[in-house]
Amino acid sequence: MIVLDQFNLKILDYEIHLRLRHICGQTIKGETDMSESIELVPNGTLITPTAEEGRQLAIKMARLIIKATQPDAAVRATLRAVYADDANMLIAIGQTVATEFATIAAANNYWRK
């Protein structure tokens, strides 16, 4: 059973509203046109000089995934309040970064010389 409180219903209503406007071809303030290219691999490479910079790249790439899937900055800002206090969502974010970092580490041969 899914339980939605008033806050989540407002977000859901807003999402539906945005999707309908997009389908109808109406411009939505702050929305990134999905035909615009979002550079999902910054500078076109996963190669970094250090593991620390690889970790930073993983965090950046995870954030770009969120931006690509939810282009409306206002919606992303609203949703932050939802996941900020939800341990499961925070763990999921950490898992996304870990997956990105594993890919980057492999591409860098785990920074072995």
N, C-alpha and C positions, 0 to 999 in steps of 0.2 A: 504494500500500500504506500502510495506517495502522499506525503502531507506537505501542503504549501501554506506558508503563513502569508499575511498581507504583503510583506515586503517582497517575497519571492513571486507572488502573483503580479505585483506591479512590474517587476523586471520581466516576467513572462509576457505581460501585456505590451510592454514597451518593445520587446524583441519582435513580437508578432507585428506590431505597428510598423517598425522599421523594415521588416521583410516585405510587407505589403507595399509600402511606399517604394521600395527598391524594385519590386516586380513591376509596379506601375510606371517606373522610370522617373519618379520624382527625386529631385536632389535632396539629400539629407545632409544638413550642416555637420561638418566634422567627419563625415564618412569618407573612408578611402575607397576609391573606385577599385574594385577587384581586378580591373584590367590594368591598373597601375602595377608596376613591378615592385614587389618588396624584395629586397636583397636578403634572402634567407640565410645565405652563407656570406657574412661580411668579408669584403675584399676578395670574394671568390676562392678562399682557401681555408682549410682546416689546420694548416701548419702554423704552429706557434713556437717561439724560442724556448719557452719554459712551461712546466705543468701549471703554474699559477696563471699564466696568461691563457692557457688552454681552459682552465676552469672559468675564467672570466668570459671567454668566448662561449662556453657552454651556457652560462647564465644569459648572455645576450641572445643567443640563438633560441633559447626557451622562451624568452620574452617576445622575440619576433614571431614565433609560432602563435602565441596568443594574439598578437596584433594582426596577423594574417587571418586568423579564424574569427576574430571579433574586431573589425576595422573601426567601429565607432568608439572613439576615446571616451565619450560620456558614459557609455554602457560599461566599458572596462573600469572606469573610476567607480561606478555604482557597485559593480560586482566585487571590487576589492573588499568592501565591507562584509560581504558574504563569506569569502574565503579566509579573511584575516583571523576569524575566530573559530574556524573549522579545522581541527587537527587532521582529519582525513584529506581535506583538500590541500593543506600545506604539505603533507607527506607526498601527495600526488605530484605537486610542483617539484619537490625535491627529487622524486623519481624521474621526472622529465629531464631535469638538469643532469642527473647521474647518467641517463641514457645518452644525452648529447655529449657529456664528457667522455664516456667510454668510446664513442665514435671518434672524437677528436684525439684521444690518447692513442688509439690504434693507428690513426692516420699519421701520428708523429712517432710511431714505433716506440711508444711509451717513454719518449725522451732519452732513449739509450744512445750513447755516442758510438 
